[in-house]
């Protein structure tokens, strides 16, 4: 803000339409200027109503969006210009706390001390400050580390419709990251349910990882202006830990689609003409202003994992398409896999990562990942034949492919720490070496005589030995029982019958 401004600038409410408020300023002079865009104005009883300036209508009028409910606001009310934009607290005192978009503590504890306040509007770091080093960020989740490795300082998106496990996967990553890395986790809930926030707080407290975590929520019952700015506030906190304390930050956003949706509501309130499917014409710019601040610099890295709700499972929706362009890894959650009980329900063929190249992850890892994808793709092509004609009509080689693919699918499932209370299975954290070793041994047919259930919901591959001894006889897969001589007998029997 300009240093010459004095902050006794007051105006009057002249129009209210829902969350849109027009304010007239009389005494505009060299000392008291018209509030610039993004200024925060206060009005109402005890200055409880906050308004952010979105446009200047002329030399004496501004139009703003209320960040709080506007009940009790009336024309003629006095409005105070705070002289500052929306600000959020940063510092060591915010750790293990929960905040709203204004930086107020909402965890029923006293306001944090040892904090300073900073503007939520910052520019992305310039290219000269960015780090060009490329590193893999291990999550401890097999299917992600093997097939779509995440980038330290990169952005990963969890794409999926309603109820396929985006939030569960996010909370599991928080649990694994805070336990593994000496960094800070910041959870930003944009337009999500208050139930999810309360559950997350309790789970993180029980897991003992709350000390290195900050939570910020803009719930779905809050006005669109607040939901639109809560992501910027969380990023300001992340930038403090990266730039001032030189720590790595894991920023989890649930849900980036709600940010776009809030921008769409704000745009509609401001009277802008909507673009395709009702989205705001400025969606690309608004998303870029948020996403480009998530970056890897010489002092530290902000690694972001973002849940992205896909409306009606339509990946051509403009919100999904615009978000894809910012990401270094796209993790697509499949409703079909969830219905088959294959959790995490990640579709390995639709998901991708820019890190999955031999120069970054190594030749062995790359070749293994390609072989896994090839095997799963072949199995997908054979599914129609199996459904129509049965396994008996497949060649022996195709049966082996199906056996490997089904075992790989089950090995890439994993019990989560955050779902122990629902599943009764203790969570597993699997290193990348163990995950690669397991996939390699399955592809070499080492486990072709094991029941498929022995590889379901385990950690490292060696757990299959113990589980196979407990598996009932009927769990033995029929694929391996149909050996080559047996298949030849069937063919002979068929030809005799035809004769």
Beta strands, then each sheet from edge to edge (+ up, - down):
strand 1: 10-17
strand 2: 20-25
strand 3: 39-43
strand 4: 49-56
strand 5: 61-66
strand 6: 78-85
strand 7: 87-90
strand 8: 98-99
strand 9: 116-119
strand 10: 136-137
strand 11: 150-151
strand 12: 155-160
strand 13: 184-190
strand 14: 213-218
strand 15: 249-254
strand 16: 302-309
strand 17: 329-332
strand 18: 352-353
sheet 1: 1+ 2- 5+ 4- 3+ 6- 1+
sheet 2: 7+ 9-
sheet 3: 8+ 14+ 13+ 15+ 16+ 12+ 17+ 18-
sheet 4: 10+ 11-
end
